[in-house]
């Protein structure tokens, strides 16, 4: 499900309002984990796209590894660090 920029902005503000209202945390305290998750989602998206590309053009004789992702300028994410696993 793709969100428009406006829908995404509305959801993010709603979550921020909820965090401010329902916790004793200040915005300075919850910004780091939230921004970390946003970055992880971005990195996971790039990783997944590159994984599909590598698998479609790869050889059956050689396994795809960390160096293949680095060569594509993509952060390698082990399975336990991927957004879908953490979700």
N, CA, C and O atoms as CSV, one atom per row, in Angstrom:
chain,resi,resn,atom,element,x,y,z
A,1,UNK,N,N,0.848,-1.173,0.000
A,1,UNK,CA,C,0.000,0.000,0.000
A,1,UNK,C,C,0.894,1.236,0.000
A,1,UNK,O,O,1.606,1.496,0.970
A,2,UNK,N,N,0.852,1.976,-1.063
A,2,UNK,CA,C,1.657,3.188,-1.175
A,2,UNK,C,C,0.874,4.379,-0.613
A,2,UNK,O,O,-0.311,4.555,-0.899
A,3,UNK,N,N,1.551,5.171,0.174
A,3,UNK,CA,C,0.929,6.362,0.750
A,3,UNK,C,C,1.402,7.590,-0.004
A,3,UNK,O,O,2.543,7.667,-0.459
A,4,UNK,N,N,0.490,8.553,-0.125
A,4,UNK,CA,C,0.914,9.816,-0.696
A,4,UNK,C,C,1.732,10.561,0.358
A,4,UNK,O,O,1.691,10.221,1.540
A,5,UNK,N,N,2.454,11.552,-0.067
A,5,UNK,CA,C,3.274,12.332,0.859
A,5,UNK,C,C,2.402,12.982,1.930
A,5,UNK,O,O,2.785,13.033,3.099
A,6,UNK,N,N,1.249,13.472,1.538
A,6,UNK,CA,C,0.349,14.114,2.503
A,6,UNK,C,C,-0.166,13.111,3.533
A,6,UNK,O,O,-0.230,13.425,4.722
A,7,UNK,N,N,-0.534,11.907,3.088
A,7,UNK,CA,C,-1.013,10.882,4.019
A,7,UNK,C,C,0.089,10.460,4.989
A,7,UNK,O,O,-0.159,10.267,6.180
A,8,UNK,N,N,1.296,10.322,4.471
A,8,UNK,CA,C,2.421,9.954,5.312
A,8,UNK,C,C,2.701,11.031,6.350
A,8,UNK,O,O,2.931,10.729,7.521
A,9,UNK,N,N,2.682,12.277,5.924
A,9,UNK,CA,C,2.911,13.383,6.853
A,9,UNK,C,C,1.836,13.415,7.941
A,9,UNK,O,O,2.144,13.627,9.113
A,10,UNK,N,N,0.599,13.208,7.559
A,10,UNK,CA,C,-0.509,13.196,8.523
A,10,UNK,C,C,-0.324,12.078,9.536
A,10,UNK,O,O,-0.520,12.286,10.733
A,11,UNK,N,N,0.053,10.892,9.066
A,11,UNK,CA,C,0.259,9.763,9.972
A,11,UNK,C,C,1.425,10.013,10.924
A,11,UNK,O,O,1.337,9.717,12.115
A,12,UNK,N,N,2.517,10.560,10.391
A,12,UNK,CA,C,3.677,10.828,11.244
A,12,UNK,C,C,3.360,11.857,12.326
A,12,UNK,O,O,3.777,11.697,13.474
A,13,UNK,N,N,2.627,12.908,11.971
A,13,UNK,CA,C,2.237,13.907,12.974
A,13,UNK,C,C,1.312,13.286,14.011
A,13,UNK,O,O,1.404,13.604,15.197
A,14,UNK,N,N,0.426,12.407,13.574
A,14,UNK,CA,C,-0.491,11.734,14.497
A,14,UNK,C,C,0.275,10.869,15.496
A,14,UNK,O,O,-0.029,10.869,16.689
A,15,UNK,N,N,1.247,10.149,15.012
A,15,UNK,CA,C,2.068,9.315,15.893
A,15,UNK,C,C,2.863,10.188,16.854
A,15,UNK,O,O,2.952,9.879,18.042
A,16,UNK,N,N,3.438,11.269,16.354
A,16,UNK,CA,C,4.190,12.184,17.228
A,16,UNK,C,C,3.283,12.773,18.304
A,16,UNK,O,O,3.687,12.873,19.463
A,17,UNK,N,N,2.059,13.164,17.934
A,17,UNK,CA,C,1.102,13.683,18.916
A,17,UNK,C,C,0.774,12.623,19.966
A,17,UNK,O,O,0.680,12.919,21.157
A,18,UNK,N,N,0.603,11.396,19.509
A,18,UNK,CA,C,0.296,10.297,20.423
A,18,UNK,C,C,1.453,10.048,21.390
A,18,UNK,O,O,1.231,9.824,22.580
A,19,UNK,N,N,2.672,10.085,20.888
A,19,UNK,CA,C,3.831,9.899,21.758
A,19,UNK,C,C,3.939,11.024,22.783
A,19,UNK,O,O,4.275,10.781,23.942
A,20,UNK,N,N,3.660,12.232,22.365
A,20,UNK,CA,C,3.724,13.363,23.306
A,20,UNK,C,C,2.631,13.253,24.368
A,20,UNK,O,O,2.872,13.545,25.540
A,21,UNK,N,N,1.445,12.838,23.966
A,21,UNK,CA,C,0.316,12.819,24.889
A,21,UNK,C,C,0.319,11.594,25.803
A,21,UNK,O,O,-0.117,11.686,26.951
A,22,UNK,N,N,0.793,10.471,25.323
A,22,UNK,CA,C,0.636,9.218,26.061
A,22,UNK,C,C,1.912,8.684,26.695
A,22,UNK,O,O,1.944,7.545,27.161
A,23,UNK,N,N,2.934,9.477,26.716
A,23,UNK,CA,C,4.160,9.033,27.383
A,23,UNK,C,C,4.789,10.226,28.093
A,23,UNK,O,O,4.447,11.382,27.845
A,24,UNK,N,N,5.692,9.910,28.959
A,24,UNK,CA,C,6.399,10.974,29.676
A,24,UNK,C,C,7.676,11.373,28.954
A,24,UNK,O,O,8.493,12.127,29.484
A,25,UNK,N,N,7.840,10.857,27.728
A,25,UNK,CA,C,9.035,11.173,26.949
A,25,UNK,C,C,8.903,12.536,26.275
A,25,UNK,O,O,7.816,12.938,25.860
A,26,UNK,N,N,10.012,13.223,26.176
A,26,UNK,CA,C,10.035,14.458,25.399
A,26,UNK,C,C,10.390,14.101,23.960
A,26,UNK,O,O,10.858,12.996,23.682
A,27,UNK,N,N,10.166,15.032,23.061
A,27,UNK,CA,C,10.482,14.756,21.656
A,27,UNK,C,C,11.970,14.474,21.473
A,27,UNK,O,O,12.348,13.707,20.588
A,28,UNK,N,N,12.810,15.081,22.291
A,28,UNK,CA,C,14.252,14.833,22.207
A,28,UNK,C,C,14.589,13.401,22.600
A,28,UNK,O,O,15.594,12.856,22.142
A,29,UNK,N,N,13.762,12.781,23.445
A,29,UNK,CA,C,14.027,11.421,23.905
A,29,UNK,C,C,13.534,10.361,22.919
A,29,UNK,O,O,14.147,9.298,22.824
A,30,UNK,N,N,12.458,10.610,22.190
A,30,UNK,CA,C,11.963,9.580,21.280
A,30,UNK,C,C,12.360,9.816,19.830
A,30,UNK,O,O,12.052,8.991,18.970
A,31,UNK,N,N,13.034,10.918,19.540
A,31,UNK,CA,C,13.398,11.181,18.140
A,31,UNK,C,C,14.432,10.195,17.614
A,31,UNK,O,O,14.355,9.793,16.452
A,32,UNK,N,N,15.390,9.797,18.432
A,32,UNK,CA,C,16.443,8.897,17.954
A,32,UNK,C,C,15.915,7.527,17.531
A,32,UNK,O,O,16.238,7.069,16.435
A,33,UNK,N,N,15.110,6.857,18.366
A,33,UNK,CA,C,14.600,5.566,17.904
A,33,UNK,C,C,13.652,5.702,16.713
A,33,UNK,O,O,13.647,4.840,15.834
A,34,UNK,N,N,12.861,6.752,16.668
A,34,UNK,CA,C,11.932,6.941,15.552
A,34,UNK,C,C,12.707,7.210,14.263
A,34,UNK,O,O,12.418,6.604,13.231
A,35,UNK,N,N,13.678,8.105,14.312
A,35,UNK,CA,C,14.485,8.378,13.118
A,35,UNK,C,C,15.293,7.154,12.707
A,35,UNK,O,O,15.517,6.923,11.519
A,36,UNK,N,N,15.730,6.375,13.684
A,36,UNK,CA,C,16.444,5.131,13.375
A,36,UNK,C,C,15.564,4.162,12.604
A,36,UNK,O,O,16.028,3.516,11.664
A,37,UNK,N,N,14.284,4.053,12.996
A,37,UNK,CA,C,13.356,3.177,12.285
A,37,UNK,C,C,13.056,3.693,10.881
A,37,UNK,O,O,12.923,2.905,9.945
A,38,UNK,N,N,12.952,4.996,10.734
A,38,UNK,CA,C,12.727,5.574,9.407
A,38,UNK,C,C,13.926,5.269,8.501
A,38,UNK,O,O,13.757,4.897,7.340
A,39,UNK,N,N,15.134,5.431,9.044
A,39,UNK,CA,C,16.325,5.115,8.251
A,39,UNK,C,C,16.394,3.628,7.924
A,39,UNK,O,O,16.742,3.259,6.803
A,40,UNK,N,N,16.066,2.770,8.889
A,40,UNK,CA,C,16.083,1.334,8.638
A,40,UNK,C,C,15.098,0.964,7.546
A,40,UNK,O,O,15.395,0.114,6.707
A,41,UNK,N,N,13.938,1.585,7.545
A,41,UNK,CA,C,12.942,1.296,6.507
A,41,UNK,C,C,13.473,1.705,5.135
A,41,UNK,O,O,13.277,0.986,4.155
A,42,UNK,N,N,14.137,2.842,5.060
A,42,UNK,CA,C,14.743,3.296,3.812
A,42,UNK,C,C,15.817,2.314,3.356
A,42,UNK,O,O,15.843,1.912,2.193
A,43,UNK,N,N,16.710,1.925,4.281
A,43,UNK,CA,C,17.795,1.000,3.944
A,43,UNK,C,C,17.234,-0.351,3.525
A,43,UNK,O,O,17.759,-0.979,2.606
A,44,UNK,N,N,16.173,-0.806,4.186
A,44,UNK,CA,C,15.557,-2.080,3.847
A,44,UNK,C,C,14.928,-2.044,2.456
A,44,UNK,O,O,14.985,-3.026,1.716
A,45,UNK,N,N,14.334,-0.918,2.110
A,45,UNK,CA,C,13.740,-0.773,0.782
A,45,UNK,C,C,14.816,-0.888,-0.298
A,45,UNK,O,O,14.636,-1.602,-1.284
A,46,UNK,N,N,15.933,-0.186,-0.111
A,46,UNK,CA,C,17.042,-0.260,-1.068
A,46,UNK,C,C,17.627,-1.675,-1.112
A,46,UNK,O,O,17.946,-2.184,-2.186
A,47,UNK,N,N,17.765,-2.301,0.047
A,47,UNK,CA,C,18.304,-3.656,0.130
A,47,UNK,C,C,17.399,-4.641,-0.617
A,47,UNK,O,O,17.893,-5.477,-1.374
A,48,UNK,N,N,16.095,-4.552,-0.416
A,48,UNK,CA,C,15.152,-5.467,-1.067
A,48,UNK,C,C,15.166,-5.301,-2.583
A,48,UNK,O,O,15.132,-6.286,-3.320
A,49,UNK,N,N,15.217,-4.063,-3.043
A,49,UNK,CA,C,15.256,-3.814,-4.494
A,49,UNK,C,C,16.535,-4.376,-5.101
A,49,UNK,O,O,16.505,-4.975,-6.176
A,50,UNK,N,N,17.661,-4.183,-4.411
A,50,UNK,CA,C,18.930,-4.692,-4.901
A,50,UNK,C,C,18.962,-6.218,-4.843
A,50,UNK,O,O,19.516,-6.862,-5.733
A,51,UNK,N,N,18.376,-6.790,-3.809
A,51,UNK,CA,C,18.315,-8.249,-3.687
A,51,UNK,C,C,17.566,-8.859,-4.868
A,51,UNK,O,O,18.021,-9.845,-5.450
A,52,UNK,N,N,16.423,-8.278,-5.223
A,52,UNK,CA,C,15.654,-8.770,-6.365
A,52,UNK,C,C,16.458,-8.656,-7.657
A,52,UNK,O,O,16.445,-9.561,-8.492
A,53,UNK,N,N,17.151,-7.542,-7.808
A,53,UNK,CA,C,17.969,-7.328,-9.011
A,53,UNK,C,C,19.113,-8.339,-9.074
A,53,UNK,O,O,19.363,-8.922,-10.129
A,54,UNK,N,N,19.802,-8.550,-7.966
A,54,UNK,CA,C,20.916,-9.497,-7.943
A,54,UNK,C,C,20.446,-10.930,-8.190
A,54,UNK,O,O,21.112,-11.698,-8.884
A,55,UNK,N,N,19.303,-11.281,-7.622
A,55,UNK,CA,C,18.790,-12.630,-7.813
A,55,UNK,C,C,18.347,-12.878,-9.252
A,55,UNK,O,O,18.477,-13.991,-9.761
A,56,UNK,N,N,17.833,-11.859,-9.897
A,56,UNK,CA,C,17.378,-12.040,-11.279
A,56,UNK,C,C,18.534,-12.109,-12.270
A,56,UNK,O,O,18.407,-12.730,-13.325
A,57,UNK,N,N,19.652,-11.484,-11.945
A,57,UNK,CA,C,20.805,-11.487,-12.858
A,57,UNK,C,C,21.931,-12.391,-12.382
A,57,UNK,O,O,22.953,-12.511,-13.057
A,58,UNK,N,N,21.759,-13.029,-11.229
A,58,UNK,CA,C,22.833,-13.834,-10.650
A,58,UNK,C,C,22.991,-15.186,-11.309
A,58,UNK,O,O,22.128,-15.649,-12.055
A,59,UNK,N,N,24.105,-15.796,-11.014
A,59,UNK,CA,C,24.444,-17.120,-11.517
A,59,UNK,C,C,24.060,-18.154,-10.467
A,59,UNK,O,O,24.125,-17.883,-9.268
A,60,UNK,N,N,23.663,-19.332,-10.916
A,60,UNK,CA,C,23.306,-20.390,-9.973
A,60,UNK,C,C,24.560,-21.036,-9.371
A,60,UNK,O,O,24.454,-21.788,-8.402
A,61,UNK,N,N,25.722,-20.760,-9.920
A,61,UNK,CA,C,26.979,-21.337,-9.429
A,61,UNK,C,C,27.550,-20.584,-8.232
A,61,UNK,O,O,28.347,-21.143,-7.478
A,62,UNK,N,N,27.159,-19.342,-8.048
A,62,UNK,CA,C,27.745,-18.500,-7.001
A,62,UNK,C,C,26.635,-17.925,-6.127
A,62,UNK,O,O,25.602,-17.480,-6.626
A,63,UNK,N,N,26.861,-17.942,-4.832
A,63,UNK,CA,C,25.868,-17.351,-3.931
A,63,UNK,C,C,26.102,-15.847,-3.823
A,63,UNK,O,O,27.227,-15.358,-3.934
A,64,UNK,N,N,25.018,-15.144,-3.607
A,64,UNK,CA,C,25.083,-13.685,-3.455
A,64,UNK,C,C,25.476,-13.389,-2.014
A,64,UNK,O,O,24.912,-13.961,-1.082
A,65,UNK,N,N,26.430,-12.508,-1.835
A,65,UNK,CA,C,26.913,-12.198,-0.493
A,65,UNK,C,C,26.985,-10.711,-0.219
A,65,UNK,O,O,26.563,-9.886,-1.029
A,66,UNK,N,N,27.525,-10.393,0.929
A,66,UNK,CA,C,27.631,-9.013,1.401
A,66,UNK,C,C,28.384,-8.128,0.408
A,66,UNK,O,O,28.003,-6.978,0.186
A,67,UNK,N,N,29.446,-8.659,-0.184
A,67,UNK,CA,C,30.250,-7.871,-1.122
A,67,UNK,C,C,29.457,-7.450,-2.360
A,67,UNK,O,O,29.729,-6.400,-2.942
A,68,UNK,N,N,28.490,-8.255,-2.760
A,68,UNK,CA,C,27.664,-7.902,-3.915
A,68,UNK,C,C,26.813,-6.659,-3.622
A,68,UNK,O,O,26.616,-5.813,-4.494
A,69,UNK,N,N,26.315,-6.561,-2.395
A,69,UNK,CA,C,25.517,-5.391,-2.009
A,69,UNK,C,C,26.408,-4.154,-1.877
A,69,UNK,O,O,26.028,-3.059,-2.290
A,70,UNK,N,N,27.588,-4.341,-1.302
A,70,UNK,CA,C,28.521,-3.226,-1.157
A,70,UNK,C,C,28.918,-2.687,-2.529
A,70,UNK,O,O,29.061,-1.478,-2.712
A,71,UNK,N,N,29.093,-3.588,-3.487
A,71,UNK,CA,C,29.454,-3.170,-4.851
A,71,UNK,C,C,28.337,-2.337,-5.492
A,71,UNK,O,O,28.599,-1.541,-6.393
A,72,UNK,N,N,27.100,-2.516,-5.033
A,72,UNK,CA,C,25.960,-1.755,-5.539
A,72,UNK,C,C,25.681,-0.514,-4.675
A,72,UNK,O,O,24.680,0.174,-4.876
A,73,UNK,N,N,26.573,-0.235,-3.712
A,73,UNK,CA,C,26.425,0.915,-2.789
A,73,UNK,C,C,25.156,0.822,-1.952
A,73,UNK,O,O,24.443,1.807,-1.758
A,74,UNK,N,N,24.895,-0.378,-1.466
A,74,UNK,CA,C,23.713,-0.638,-0.639
A,74,UNK,C,C,24.192,-1.224,0.685
A,74,UNK,O,O,25.113,-2.040,0.715
A,75,UNK,N,N,23.567,-0.808,1.766
A,75,UNK,CA,C,23.897,-1.355,3.076
A,75,UNK,C,C,23.390,-2.793,3.141
A,75,UNK,O,O,22.214,-3.057,2.889
A,76,UNK,N,N,24.287,-3.723,3.482
A,76,UNK,CA,C,23.889,-5.123,3.623
A,76,UNK,C,C,23.168,-5.296,4.952
A,76,UNK,O,O,23.675,-4.890,5.998
A,77,UNK,N,N,21.993,-5.894,4.908
A,77,UNK,CA,C,21.216,-6.130,6.118
A,77,UNK,C,C,21.049,-7.632,6.330
A,77,UNK,O,O,20.375,-8.288,5.536
A,78,UNK,N,N,21.648,-8.191,7.384
A,78,UNK,CA,C,21.395,-9.593,7.676
A,78,UNK,C,C,19.908,-9.783,7.980
A,78,UNK,O,O,19.209,-8.821,8.298
A,79,UNK,N,N,19.437,-10.998,7.885
A,79,UNK,CA,C,17.997,-11.236,8.038
A,79,UNK,C,C,17.453,-10.720,9.365
A,79,UNK,O,O,16.339,-10.196,9.407
A,80,UNK,N,N,18.204,-10.854,10.435
A,80,UNK,CA,C,17.717,-10.411,11.746
A,80,UNK,C,C,17.671,-8.894,11.893
A,80,UNK,O,O,17.076,-8.385,12.842
A,81,UNK,N,N,18.292,-8.166,10.966
A,81,UNK,CA,C,18.291,-6.702,11.019
A,81,UNK,C,C,17.354,-6.085,9.996
A,81,UNK,O,O,17.257,-4.861,9.916
A,82,UNK,N,N,16.659,-6.906,9.210
A,82,UNK,CA,C,15.757,-6.386,8.194
A,82,UNK,C,C,14.464,-5.910,8.841
A,82,UNK,O,O,14.010,-6.460,9.844
A,83,UNK,N,N,13.886,-4.881,8.248
A,83,UNK,CA,C,12.681,-4.261,8.792
A,83,UNK,C,C,11.555,-5.268,8.970
A,83,UNK,O,O,10.869,-5.254,9.991
A,84,UNK,N,N,11.359,-6.138,7.989
A,84,UNK,CA,C,10.280,-7.125,8.069
A,84,UNK,C,C,10.469,-8.079,9.241
A,84,UNK,O,O,9.492,-8.504,9.857
A,85,UNK,N,N,11.709,-8.417,9.553
A,85,UNK,CA,C,11.980,-9.295,10.690
A,85,UNK,C,C,11.671,-8.570,12.006
A,85,UNK,O,O,11.072,-9.145,12.915
A,86,UNK,N,N,12.079,-7.327,12.092
A,86,UNK,CA,C,11.854,-6.546,13.311
A,86,UNK,C,C,10.388,-6.193,13.515
A,86,UNK,O,O,9.915,-6.078,14.646
A,87,UNK,N,N,9.679,-6.024,12.411
A,87,UNK,CA,C,8.255,-5.671,12.482
A,87,UNK,C,C,7.486,-6.805,13.118
A,87,UNK,O,O,6.268,-6.714,13.273
